[in-house]
Structures are given as structure tokens and as C-alpha cells.
Amino acid sequence: MEDKTYLSNNFTTCPEDRPLFVQFCANDPDTLLAAAKMVEDRCDAVDINLGCPQGIARKGHYGSFLLGEPELIGYKY
């Protein structure tokens, strides 16, 4: 979302890619929604990565580290 040319430079698809799922890592619901809207007509589904346990995910506050904040990811017990 920060680099407007990133999508055009790094995201290409072709009919043979279907079905196509796009996965994002994010820690802000509004940013995730905006990113998903940028690709919604070019994929079949959008997924949020809640499984990454790497240190960079902890530092960036995304991946599996969001599981400790269910209210942020929209999960209600």
C-alpha cells in the first residue's frame, strides 16, 4: 500500500494460475482491506497470513503474533 508501483511491478497472473489465492500479511484492518480491494478482480480469494512465526513477523506485528489479539483479526470467542 505504501509503494503504488509495487503491485504493477510484482503481481502478474495468467488464466492458468486459476484458481488463484492471494495471501497478505498485515496488522491493520483498513490497510488489509485496501490491499485486498486492489487485487479482488485479479484473484479468486484473499487470505491473511496468521501462521508466520518468524522474528520479522513479531517485529512487524503480523503473522502468528496476531493470534494473541483476536479482536484485531475479527475473531470473537
PyMOL Python script that loads the backbone (N, CA, C, O; Angstrom):
from pymol import cmd

cmd.read_pdbstr("""\
ATOM      1  N   MET A   1       0.812  -1.187   0.000  1.00  0.00           N
ATOM      2  CA  MET A   1       0.000   0.000   0.000  1.00  0.00           C
ATOM      3  C   MET A   1       0.859   1.257   0.000  1.00  0.00           C
ATOM      4  O   MET A   1       0.431   2.319  -0.452  1.00  0.00           O
ATOM      5  N   GLU A   2       2.075   1.120   0.513  1.00  0.00           N
ATOM      6  CA  GLU A   2       2.939   2.296   0.595  1.00  0.00           C
ATOM      7  C   GLU A   2       3.586   2.630  -0.745  1.00  0.00           C
ATOM      8  O   GLU A   2       3.825   3.801  -1.038  1.00  0.00           O
ATOM      9  N   ASP A   3       3.870   1.629  -1.552  1.00  0.00           N
ATOM     10  CA  ASP A   3       4.523   1.829  -2.839  1.00  0.00           C
ATOM     11  C   ASP A   3       3.525   1.522  -3.947  1.00  0.00           C
ATOM     12  O   ASP A   3       3.236   0.357  -4.217  1.00  0.00           O
ATOM     13  N   LYS A   4       3.007   2.545  -4.580  1.00  0.00           N
ATOM     14  CA  LYS A   4       1.946   2.386  -5.575  1.00  0.00           C
ATOM     15  C   LYS A   4       2.409   1.634  -6.823  1.00  0.00           C
ATOM     16  O   LYS A   4       1.567   1.123  -7.562  1.00  0.00           O
ATOM     17  N   THR A   5       3.691   1.550  -7.081  1.00  0.00           N
ATOM     18  CA  THR A   5       4.176   0.821  -8.252  1.00  0.00           C
ATOM     19  C   THR A   5       4.474  -0.640  -7.944  1.00  0.00           C
ATOM     20  O   THR A   5       4.687  -1.425  -8.869  1.00  0.00           O
ATOM     21  N   TYR A   6       4.496  -1.026  -6.676  1.00  0.00           N
ATOM     22  CA  TYR A   6       4.844  -2.393  -6.299  1.00  0.00           C
ATOM     23  C   TYR A   6       3.906  -3.406  -6.937  1.00  0.00           C
ATOM     24  O   TYR A   6       4.361  -4.414  -7.478  1.00  0.00           O
ATOM     25  N   LEU A   7       2.612  -3.152  -6.881  1.00  0.00           N
ATOM     26  CA  LEU A   7       1.647  -4.102  -7.432  1.00  0.00           C
ATOM     27  C   LEU A   7       1.886  -4.320  -8.915  1.00  0.00           C
ATOM     28  O   LEU A   7       1.960  -5.463  -9.365  1.00  0.00           O
ATOM     29  N   SER A   8       2.006  -3.266  -9.665  1.00  0.00           N
ATOM     30  CA  SER A   8       2.191  -3.417 -11.113  1.00  0.00           C
ATOM     31  C   SER A   8       3.536  -4.042 -11.460  1.00  0.00           C
ATOM     32  O   SER A   8       3.655  -4.712 -12.485  1.00  0.00           O
ATOM     33  N   ASN A   9       4.534  -3.838 -10.638  1.00  0.00           N
ATOM     34  CA  ASN A   9       5.858  -4.393 -10.906  1.00  0.00           C
ATOM     35  C   ASN A   9       6.021  -5.836 -10.423  1.00  0.00           C
ATOM     36  O   ASN A   9       6.904  -6.543 -10.908  1.00  0.00           O
ATOM     37  N   ASN A  10       5.190  -6.287  -9.478  1.00  0.00           N
ATOM     38  CA  ASN A  10       5.433  -7.578  -8.836  1.00  0.00           C
ATOM     39  C   ASN A  10       4.268  -8.552  -8.828  1.00  0.00           C
ATOM     40  O   ASN A  10       4.411  -9.668  -8.328  1.00  0.00           O
ATOM     41  N   PHE A  11       3.131  -8.166  -9.362  1.00  0.00           N
ATOM     42  CA  PHE A  11       1.978  -9.051  -9.320  1.00  0.00           C
ATOM     43  C   PHE A  11       1.418  -9.217 -10.724  1.00  0.00           C
ATOM     44  O   PHE A  11       0.784  -8.313 -11.268  1.00  0.00           O
ATOM     45  N   THR A  12       1.663 -10.381 -11.298  1.00  0.00           N
ATOM     46  CA  THR A  12       1.102 -10.703 -12.605  1.00  0.00           C
ATOM     47  C   THR A  12       0.467 -12.082 -12.526  1.00  0.00           C
ATOM     48  O   THR A  12       0.908 -12.938 -11.759  1.00  0.00           O
ATOM     49  N   THR A  13      -0.554 -12.283 -13.311  1.00  0.00           N
ATOM     50  CA  THR A  13      -1.222 -13.573 -13.345  1.00  0.00           C
ATOM     51  C   THR A  13      -1.541 -13.928 -14.787  1.00  0.00           C
ATOM     52  O   THR A  13      -1.403 -13.106 -15.693  1.00  0.00           O
ATOM     53  N   CYS A  14      -1.964 -15.151 -14.978  1.00  0.00           N
ATOM     54  CA  CYS A  14      -2.425 -15.604 -16.285  1.00  0.00           C
ATOM     55  C   CYS A  14      -3.571 -16.583 -16.039  1.00  0.00           C
ATOM     56  O   CYS A  14      -3.717 -17.078 -14.921  1.00  0.00           O
ATOM     57  N   PRO A  15      -4.368 -16.867 -17.030  1.00  0.00           N
ATOM     58  CA  PRO A  15      -5.515 -17.769 -16.831  1.00  0.00           C
ATOM     59  C   PRO A  15      -5.136 -19.123 -16.225  1.00  0.00           C
ATOM     60  O   PRO A  15      -5.931 -19.716 -15.496  1.00  0.00           O
ATOM     61  N   GLU A  16      -3.940 -19.611 -16.516  1.00  0.00           N
ATOM     62  CA  GLU A  16      -3.516 -20.903 -15.995  1.00  0.00           C
ATOM     63  C   GLU A  16      -3.276 -20.871 -14.480  1.00  0.00           C
ATOM     64  O   GLU A  16      -3.162 -21.926 -13.856  1.00  0.00           O
ATOM     65  N   ASP A  17      -3.200 -19.691 -13.889  1.00  0.00           N
ATOM     66  CA  ASP A  17      -2.985 -19.565 -12.451  1.00  0.00           C
ATOM     67  C   ASP A  17      -4.238 -19.872 -11.632  1.00  0.00           C
ATOM     68  O   ASP A  17      -4.162 -20.023 -10.413  1.00  0.00           O
ATOM     69  N   ARG A  18      -5.384 -19.966 -12.295  1.00  0.00           N
ATOM     70  CA  ARG A  18      -6.648 -20.119 -11.582  1.00  0.00           C
ATOM     71  C   ARG A  18      -6.869 -21.539 -11.113  1.00  0.00           C
ATOM     72  O   ARG A  18      -6.511 -22.477 -11.824  1.00  0.00           O
ATOM     73  N   PRO A  19      -7.444 -21.727  -9.947  1.00  0.00           N
ATOM     74  CA  PRO A  19      -7.866 -20.698  -9.007  1.00  0.00           C
ATOM     75  C   PRO A  19      -6.648 -20.056  -8.332  1.00  0.00           C
ATOM     76  O   PRO A  19      -5.646 -20.719  -8.066  1.00  0.00           O
ATOM     77  N   LEU A  20      -6.756 -18.781  -8.068  1.00  0.00           N
ATOM     78  CA  LEU A  20      -5.646 -18.014  -7.524  1.00  0.00           C
ATOM     79  C   LEU A  20      -6.037 -17.407  -6.180  1.00  0.00           C
ATOM     80  O   LEU A  20      -7.008 -16.658  -6.082  1.00  0.00           O
ATOM     81  N   PHE A  21      -5.266 -17.743  -5.150  1.00  0.00           N
ATOM     82  CA  PHE A  21      -5.448 -17.175  -3.821  1.00  0.00           C
ATOM     83  C   PHE A  21      -4.289 -16.225  -3.557  1.00  0.00           C
ATOM     84  O   PHE A  21      -3.135 -16.571  -3.811  1.00  0.00           O
ATOM     85  N   VAL A  22      -4.576 -15.051  -3.058  1.00  0.00           N
ATOM     86  CA  VAL A  22      -3.555 -14.060  -2.725  1.00  0.00           C
ATOM     87  C   VAL A  22      -3.479 -13.981  -1.210  1.00  0.00           C
ATOM     88  O   VAL A  22      -4.503 -13.853  -0.540  1.00  0.00           O
ATOM     89  N   GLN A  23      -2.264 -14.057  -0.664  1.00  0.00           N
ATOM     90  CA  GLN A  23      -2.087 -14.013   0.780  1.00  0.00           C
ATOM     91  C   GLN A  23      -1.356 -12.742   1.170  1.00  0.00           C
ATOM     92  O   GLN A  23      -0.342 -12.383   0.573  1.00  0.00           O
ATOM     93  N   PHE A  24      -1.881 -12.073   2.172  1.00  0.00           N
ATOM     94  CA  PHE A  24      -1.265 -10.857   2.702  1.00  0.00           C
ATOM     95  C   PHE A  24      -0.868 -11.063   4.145  1.00  0.00           C
ATOM     96  O   PHE A  24      -1.462 -11.875   4.854  1.00  0.00           O
ATOM     97  N   CYS A  25       0.140 -10.326   4.576  1.00  0.00           N
ATOM     98  CA  CYS A  25       0.409 -10.176   5.991  1.00  0.00           C
ATOM     99  C   CYS A  25       0.115  -8.712   6.299  1.00  0.00           C
ATOM    100  O   CYS A  25       0.502  -7.816   5.548  1.00  0.00           O
ATOM    101  N   ALA A  26      -0.559  -8.489   7.390  1.00  0.00           N
ATOM    102  CA  ALA A  26      -0.939  -7.129   7.749  1.00  0.00           C
ATOM    103  C   ALA A  26      -1.215  -7.071   9.236  1.00  0.00           C
ATOM    104  O   ALA A  26      -1.434  -8.095   9.883  1.00  0.00           O
ATOM    105  N   ASN A  27      -1.201  -5.860   9.770  1.00  0.00           N
ATOM    106  CA  ASN A  27      -1.562  -5.677  11.170  1.00  0.00           C
ATOM    107  C   ASN A  27      -2.564  -4.546  11.343  1.00  0.00           C
ATOM    108  O   ASN A  27      -2.837  -4.111  12.462  1.00  0.00           O
ATOM    109  N   ASP A  28      -3.105  -4.078  10.234  1.00  0.00           N
ATOM    110  CA  ASP A  28      -4.097  -3.013  10.267  1.00  0.00           C
ATOM    111  C   ASP A  28      -5.263  -3.405   9.357  1.00  0.00           C
ATOM    112  O   ASP A  28      -5.069  -3.582   8.154  1.00  0.00           O
ATOM    113  N   PRO A  29      -6.457  -3.543   9.908  1.00  0.00           N
ATOM    114  CA  PRO A  29      -7.594  -3.991   9.097  1.00  0.00           C
ATOM    115  C   PRO A  29      -7.886  -3.102   7.890  1.00  0.00           C
ATOM    116  O   PRO A  29      -8.245  -3.607   6.827  1.00  0.00           O
ATOM    117  N   ASP A  30      -7.738  -1.805   8.040  1.00  0.00           N
ATOM    118  CA  ASP A  30      -8.013  -0.895   6.918  1.00  0.00           C
ATOM    119  C   ASP A  30      -7.000  -1.059   5.791  1.00  0.00           C
ATOM    120  O   ASP A  30      -7.358  -1.005   4.615  1.00  0.00           O
ATOM    121  N   THR A  31      -5.742  -1.259   6.150  1.00  0.00           N
ATOM    122  CA  THR A  31      -4.706  -1.477   5.143  1.00  0.00           C
ATOM    123  C   THR A  31      -4.932  -2.804   4.434  1.00  0.00           C
ATOM    124  O   THR A  31      -4.794  -2.890   3.213  1.00  0.00           O
ATOM    125  N   LEU A  32      -5.276  -3.836   5.190  1.00  0.00           N
ATOM    126  CA  LEU A  32      -5.550  -5.141   4.588  1.00  0.00           C
ATOM    127  C   LEU A  32      -6.732  -5.049   3.621  1.00  0.00           C
ATOM    128  O   LEU A  32      -6.671  -5.595   2.519  1.00  0.00           O
ATOM    129  N   LEU A  33      -7.783  -4.379   4.014  1.00  0.00           N
ATOM    130  CA  LEU A  33      -8.945  -4.236   3.147  1.00  0.00           C
ATOM    131  C   LEU A  33      -8.581  -3.482   1.871  1.00  0.00           C
ATOM    132  O   LEU A  33      -8.991  -3.881   0.781  1.00  0.00           O
ATOM    133  N   ALA A  34      -7.828  -2.415   1.991  1.00  0.00           N
ATOM    134  CA  ALA A  34      -7.416  -1.644   0.812  1.00  0.00           C
ATOM    135  C   ALA A  34      -6.567  -2.497  -0.131  1.00  0.00           C
ATOM    136  O   ALA A  34      -6.736  -2.441  -1.349  1.00  0.00           O
ATOM    137  N   ALA A  35      -5.659  -3.283   0.435  1.00  0.00           N
ATOM    138  CA  ALA A  35      -4.815  -4.155  -0.384  1.00  0.00           C
ATOM    139  C   ALA A  35      -5.658  -5.218  -1.085  1.00  0.00           C
ATOM    140  O   ALA A  35      -5.458  -5.498  -2.267  1.00  0.00           O
ATOM    141  N   ALA A  36      -6.596  -5.804  -0.354  1.00  0.00           N
ATOM    142  CA  ALA A  36      -7.459  -6.830  -0.945  1.00  0.00           C
ATOM    143  C   ALA A  36      -8.284  -6.252  -2.089  1.00  0.00           C
ATOM    144  O   ALA A  36      -8.490  -6.917  -3.105  1.00  0.00           O
ATOM    145  N   LYS A  37      -8.751  -5.034  -1.931  1.00  0.00           N
ATOM    146  CA  LYS A  37      -9.539  -4.394  -2.993  1.00  0.00           C
ATOM    147  C   LYS A  37      -8.700  -4.142  -4.242  1.00  0.00           C
ATOM    148  O   LYS A  37      -9.232  -4.098  -5.351  1.00  0.00           O
ATOM    149  N   MET A  38      -7.386  -3.976  -4.065  1.00  0.00           N
ATOM    150  CA  MET A  38      -6.510  -3.744  -5.212  1.00  0.00           C
ATOM    151  C   MET A  38      -6.369  -4.985  -6.085  1.00  0.00           C
ATOM    152  O   MET A  38      -6.066  -4.872  -7.273  1.00  0.00           O
ATOM    153  N   VAL A  39      -6.586  -6.175  -5.510  1.00  0.00           N
ATOM    154  CA  VAL A  39      -6.411  -7.423  -6.269  1.00  0.00           C
ATOM    155  C   VAL A  39      -7.706  -8.206  -6.454  1.00  0.00           C
ATOM    156  O   VAL A  39      -7.694  -9.267  -7.078  1.00  0.00           O
ATOM    157  N   GLU A  40      -8.815  -7.711  -5.931  1.00  0.00           N
ATOM    158  CA  GLU A  40     -10.045  -8.505  -5.917  1.00  0.00           C
ATOM    159  C   GLU A  40     -10.513  -8.944  -7.296  1.00  0.00           C
ATOM    160  O   GLU A  40     -11.124 -10.004  -7.424  1.00  0.00           O
ATOM    161  N   ASP A  41     -10.245  -8.163  -8.322  1.00  0.00           N
ATOM    162  CA  ASP A  41     -10.668  -8.552  -9.663  1.00  0.00           C
ATOM    163  C   ASP A  41      -9.622  -9.393 -10.392  1.00  0.00           C
ATOM    164  O   ASP A  41      -9.801  -9.750 -11.557  1.00  0.00           O
ATOM    165  N   ARG A  42      -8.519  -9.708  -9.688  1.00  0.00           N
ATOM    166  CA  ARG A  42      -7.439 -10.470 -10.313  1.00  0.00           C
ATOM    167  C   ARG A  42      -7.176 -11.798  -9.618  1.00  0.00           C
ATOM    168  O   ARG A  42      -6.234 -12.511  -9.965  1.00  0.00           O
ATOM    169  N   CYS A  43      -8.025 -12.134  -8.621  1.00  0.00           N
ATOM    170  CA  CYS A  43      -7.840 -13.394  -7.900  1.00  0.00           C
ATOM    171  C   CYS A  43      -9.196 -13.960  -7.502  1.00  0.00           C
ATOM    172  O   CYS A  43     -10.230 -13.316  -7.682  1.00  0.00           O
ATOM    173  N   ASP A  44      -9.177 -15.172  -6.960  1.00  0.00           N
ATOM    174  CA  ASP A  44     -10.400 -15.845  -6.546  1.00  0.00           C
ATOM    175  C   ASP A  44     -10.651 -15.756  -5.046  1.00  0.00           C
ATOM    176  O   ASP A  44     -11.787 -15.913  -4.599  1.00  0.00           O
ATOM    177  N   ALA A  45      -9.617 -15.510  -4.275  1.00  0.00           N
ATOM    178  CA  ALA A  45      -9.754 -15.405  -2.822  1.00  0.00           C
ATOM    179  C   ALA A  45      -8.577 -14.631  -2.257  1.00  0.00           C
ATOM    180  O   ALA A  45      -7.498 -14.587  -2.847  1.00  0.00           O
ATOM    181  N   VAL A  46      -8.804 -14.028  -1.111  1.00  0.00           N
ATOM    182  CA  VAL A  46      -7.756 -13.315  -0.388  1.00  0.00           C
ATOM    183  C   VAL A  46      -7.662 -13.932   1.005  1.00  0.00           C
ATOM    184  O   VAL A  46      -8.675 -14.187   1.655  1.00  0.00           O
ATOM    185  N   ASP A  47      -6.436 -14.165   1.447  1.00  0.00           N
ATOM    186  CA  ASP A  47      -6.176 -14.811   2.724  1.00  0.00           C
ATOM    187  C   ASP A  47      -5.239 -13.933   3.534  1.00  0.00           C
ATOM    188  O   ASP A  47      -4.355 -13.286   2.972  1.00  0.00           O
ATOM    189  N   ILE A  48      -5.423 -13.903   4.851  1.00  0.00           N
ATOM    190  CA  ILE A  48      -4.465 -13.214   5.713  1.00  0.00           C
ATOM    191  C   ILE A  48      -3.579 -14.257   6.374  1.00  0.00           C
ATOM    192  O   ILE A  48      -4.068 -15.254   6.905  1.00  0.00           O
ATOM    193  N   ASN A  49      -2.286 -14.023   6.340  1.00  0.00           N
ATOM    194  CA  ASN A  49      -1.315 -14.948   6.917  1.00  0.00           C
ATOM    195  C   ASN A  49      -1.326 -14.803   8.432  1.00  0.00           C
ATOM    196  O   ASN A  49      -0.888 -13.785   8.969  1.00  0.00           O
ATOM    197  N   LEU A  50      -1.821 -15.812   9.108  1.00  0.00           N
ATOM    198  CA  LEU A  50      -1.803 -15.838  10.567  1.00  0.00           C
ATOM    199  C   LEU A  50      -0.920 -16.975  11.075  1.00  0.00           C
ATOM    200  O   LEU A  50      -1.061 -17.412  12.217  1.00  0.00           O
ATOM    201  N   GLY A  51      -0.015 -17.450  10.229  1.00  0.00           N
ATOM    202  CA  GLY A  51       0.799 -18.588  10.609  1.00  0.00           C
ATOM    203  C   GLY A  51       2.281 -18.328  10.690  1.00  0.00           C
ATOM    204  O   GLY A  51       3.021 -19.191  11.163  1.00  0.00           O
ATOM    205  N   CYS A  52       2.744 -17.184  10.251  1.00  0.00           N
ATOM    206  CA  CYS A  52       4.186 -16.935  10.209  1.00  0.00           C
ATOM    207  C   CYS A  52       4.745 -16.722  11.615  1.00  0.00           C
ATOM    208  O   CYS A  52       4.358 -15.769  12.291  1.00  0.00           O
ATOM    209  N   PRO A  53       5.666 -17.611  12.074  1.00  0.00           N
ATOM    210  CA  PRO A  53       6.234 -17.480  13.408  1.00  0.00           C
ATOM    211  C   PRO A  53       7.612 -16.802  13.420  1.00  0.00           C
ATOM    212  O   PRO A  53       8.260 -16.748  14.465  1.00  0.00           O
ATOM    213  N   GLN A  54       8.056 -16.295  12.289  1.00  0.00           N
ATOM    214  CA  GLN A  54       9.416 -15.762  12.192  1.00  0.00           C
ATOM    215  C   GLN A  54       9.564 -14.453  12.977  1.00  0.00           C
ATOM    216  O   GLN A  54       8.589 -13.746  13.233  1.00  0.00           O
ATOM    217  N   GLY A  55      10.785 -14.160  13.342  1.00  0.00           N
ATOM    218  CA  GLY A  55      11.081 -12.942  14.089  1.00  0.00           C
ATOM    219  C   GLY A  55      10.630 -11.681  13.373  1.00  0.00           C
ATOM    220  O   GLY A  55      10.189 -10.726  14.013  1.00  0.00           O
ATOM    221  N   ILE A  56      10.737 -11.669  12.057  1.00  0.00           N
ATOM    222  CA  ILE A  56      10.309 -10.478  11.308  1.00  0.00           C
ATOM    223  C   ILE A  56       8.806 -10.246  11.473  1.00  0.00           C
ATOM    224  O   ILE A  56       8.348  -9.104  11.457  1.00  0.00           O
ATOM    225  N   ALA A  57       8.040 -11.327  11.631  1.00  0.00           N
ATOM    226  CA  ALA A  57       6.599 -11.191  11.866  1.00  0.00           C
ATOM    227  C   ALA A  57       6.346 -10.607  13.255  1.00  0.00           C
ATOM    228  O   ALA A  57       5.444  -9.790  13.435  1.00  0.00           O
ATOM    229  N   ARG A  58       7.136 -11.025  14.221  1.00  0.00           N
ATOM    230  CA  ARG A  58       6.998 -10.442  15.564  1.00  0.00           C
ATOM    231  C   ARG A  58       7.334  -8.953  15.515  1.00  0.00           C
ATOM    232  O   ARG A  58       6.601  -8.127  16.059  1.00  0.00           O
ATOM    233  N   LYS A  59       8.428  -8.621  14.871  1.00  0.00           N
ATOM    234  CA  LYS A  59       8.845  -7.217  14.777  1.00  0.00           C
ATOM    235  C   LYS A  59       7.810  -6.386  14.026  1.00  0.00           C
ATOM    236  O   LYS A  59       7.526  -5.252  14.413  1.00  0.00           O
ATOM    237  N   GLY A  60       7.248  -6.941  12.955  1.00  0.00           N
ATOM    238  CA  GLY A  60       6.260  -6.219  12.162  1.00  0.00           C
ATOM    239  C   GLY A  60       4.852  -6.315  12.691  1.00  0.00           C
ATOM    240  O   GLY A  60       3.940  -5.664  12.183  1.00  0.00           O
ATOM    241  N   HIS A  61       4.673  -7.145  13.734  1.00  0.00           N
ATOM    242  CA  HIS A  61       3.373  -7.321  14.374  1.00  0.00           C
ATOM    243  C   HIS A  61       2.344  -7.873  13.394  1.00  0.00           C
ATOM    244  O   HIS A  61       1.288  -7.281  13.171  1.00  0.00           O
ATOM    245  N   TYR A  62       2.686  -9.034  12.812  1.00  0.00           N
ATOM    246  CA  TYR A  62       1.763  -9.726  11.918  1.00  0.00           C
ATOM    247  C   TYR A  62       1.999 -11.225  12.036  1.00  0.00           C
ATOM    248  O   TYR A  62       2.741 -11.678  12.908  1.00  0.00           O
ATOM    249  N   GLY A  63       1.372 -11.985  11.163  1.00  0.00           N
ATOM    250  CA  GLY A  63       1.532 -13.446  11.184  1.00  0.00           C
ATOM    251  C   GLY A  63       0.929 -14.058  12.428  1.00  0.00           C
ATOM    252  O   GLY A  63      -0.109 -13.598  12.903  1.00  0.00           O
ATOM    253  N   SER A  64       1.559 -15.080  12.960  1.00  0.00           N
ATOM    254  CA  SER A  64       1.012 -15.791  14.112  1.00  0.00           C
ATOM    255  C   SER A  64       0.936 -14.916  15.350  1.00  0.00           C
ATOM    256  O   SER A  64       0.218 -15.250  16.292  1.00  0.00           O
ATOM    257  N   PHE A  65       1.645 -13.827  15.371  1.00  0.00           N
ATOM    258  CA  PHE A  65       1.647 -12.953  16.536  1.00  0.00           C
ATOM    259  C   PHE A  65       0.337 -12.191  16.690  1.00  0.00           C
ATOM    260  O   PHE A  65       0.063 -11.641  17.757  1.00  0.00           O
ATOM    261  N   LEU A  66      -0.471 -12.154  15.640  1.00  0.00           N
ATOM    262  CA  LEU A  66      -1.795 -11.542  15.758  1.00  0.00           C
ATOM    263  C   LEU A  66      -2.793 -12.452  16.460  1.00  0.00           C
ATOM    264  O   LEU A  66      -3.846 -11.989  16.900  1.00  0.00           O
ATOM    265  N   LEU A  67      -2.480 -13.732  16.571  1.00  0.00           N
ATOM    266  CA  LEU A  67      -3.414 -14.658  17.213  1.00  0.00           C
ATOM    267  C   LEU A  67      -3.635 -14.329  18.680  1.00  0.00           C
ATOM    268  O   LEU A  67      -4.632 -14.752  19.265  1.00  0.00           O
ATOM    269  N   GLY A  68      -2.732 -13.590  19.276  1.00  0.00           N
ATOM    270  CA  GLY A  68      -2.900 -13.138  20.650  1.00  0.00           C
ATOM    271  C   GLY A  68      -3.813 -11.945  20.772  1.00  0.00           C
ATOM    272  O   GLY A  68      -4.097 -11.490  21.880  1.00  0.00           O
ATOM    273  N   GLU A  69      -4.280 -11.429  19.646  1.00  0.00           N
ATOM    274  CA  GLU A  69      -5.171 -10.272  19.633  1.00  0.00           C
ATOM    275  C   GLU A  69      -6.401 -10.584  18.775  1.00  0.00           C
ATOM    276  O   GLU A  69      -6.571 -10.003  17.703  1.00  0.00           O
ATOM    277  N   PRO A  70      -7.246 -11.486  19.236  1.00  0.00           N
ATOM    278  CA  PRO A  70      -8.380 -11.917  18.411  1.00  0.00           C
ATOM    279  C   PRO A  70      -9.302 -10.777  18.000  1.00  0.00           C
ATOM    280  O   PRO A  70      -9.914 -10.835  16.934  1.00  0.00           O
ATOM    281  N   GLU A  71      -9.409  -9.755  18.819  1.00  0.00           N
ATOM    282  CA  GLU A  71     -10.265  -8.622  18.454  1.00  0.00           C
ATOM    283  C   GLU A  71      -9.735  -7.879  17.231  1.00  0.00           C
ATOM    284  O   GLU A  71     -10.520  -7.288  16.489  1.00  0.00           O
ATOM    285  N   LEU A  72      -8.435  -7.896  17.005  1.00  0.00           N
ATOM    286  CA  LEU A  72      -7.851  -7.225  15.846  1.00  0.00           C
ATOM    287  C   LEU A  72      -8.131  -7.986  14.555  1.00  0.00           C
ATOM    288  O   LEU A  72      -8.317  -7.376  13.502  1.00  0.00           O
ATOM    289  N   ILE A  73      -8.162  -9.291  14.630  1.00  0.00           N
ATOM    290  CA  ILE A  73      -8.412 -10.081  13.423  1.00  0.00           C
ATOM    291  C   ILE A  73      -9.892 -10.400  13.226  1.00  0.00           C
ATOM    292  O   ILE A  73     -10.264 -11.093  12.279  1.00  0.00           O
ATOM    293  N   GLY A  74     -10.727  -9.894  14.121  1.00  0.00           N
ATOM    294  CA  GLY A  74     -12.157 -10.050  13.940  1.00  0.00           C
ATOM    295  C   GLY A  74     -12.729 -11.324  14.507  1.00  0.00           C
ATOM    296  O   GLY A  74     -13.890 -11.645  14.251  1.00  0.00           O
ATOM    297  N   TYR A  75     -11.947 -12.059  15.269  1.00  0.00           N
ATOM    298  CA  TYR A  75     -12.418 -13.299  15.853  1.00  0.00           C
ATOM    299  C   TYR A  75     -13.079 -13.004  17.199  1.00  0.00           C
ATOM    300  O   TYR A  75     -12.528 -12.281  18.028  1.00  0.00           O
ATOM    301  N   LYS A  76     -14.239 -13.563  17.397  1.00  0.00           N
ATOM    302  CA  LYS A  76     -14.937 -13.398  18.678  1.00  0.00           C
ATOM    303  C   LYS A  76     -15.131 -14.770  19.307  1.00  0.00           C
ATOM    304  O   LYS A  76     -15.593 -15.697  18.642  1.00  0.00           O
ATOM    305  N   TYR A  77     -14.789 -14.903  20.560  1.00  0.00           N
ATOM    306  CA  TYR A  77     -14.956 -16.163  21.283  1.00  0.00           C
ATOM    307  C   TYR A  77     -16.416 -16.421  21.551  1.00  0.00           C
ATOM    308  O   TYR A  77     -16.763 -17.437  22.152  1.00  0.00           O
TER     309      TYR A  77
END
""", "prot")
cmd.dss("prot")
cmd.show_as("cartoon", "prot")
cmd.util.cbc("prot")
cmd.orient("prot")
